[in-house]
């Protein structure tokens, strides 16, 4: 049997073992990277999309989606100014500038319940809110492409899911 190594005890404190201390690293540690702002992240995503080249297959379906979203925001009297959608090989995006953060949040609640949103046959992403000095807030929505042999947008869109919004009287 191998005897256990005795605890190293500091002088004057027999009940507390001595802690091993390592030498500081010879090179300084890298500072933790800061999360990019919503604007920086959105700009990187948009630059990557634009760099992928134009994709004509996505244009008409993306236009249908954006028109639907615009109509439904108007139906709920939620403010938002849509910029023109752009489509590229890696996906489409549209930026909406809302009068306030509250309108941006209401718009998200509406958009994610539309048949257009749920009928898009691939991933989607929304940027974080990008605040303007005047209180307006912009959101950029990205719609990624489905596989080359897949449908972009269902021919028959699923129904909008506004029942909860109607019961509440308006979106949150």
Secondary structure, 3 states (H helix, E strand, C coil): CCCCCCCCEECCEEEEECCCCCCCCCCCCCCCCCCCCHHHHHHHHHHHHHHCCECCCCHHHHHHHHHHHHHHHHHCCCCCEECCCEEECCEEEEEEEECCHHHHHHHHHHHCCCHHHHHECCCEEECCCEECCCCCEEEEEEECCCCCCCCCECCCCCCCCCHHHHHHCCCC
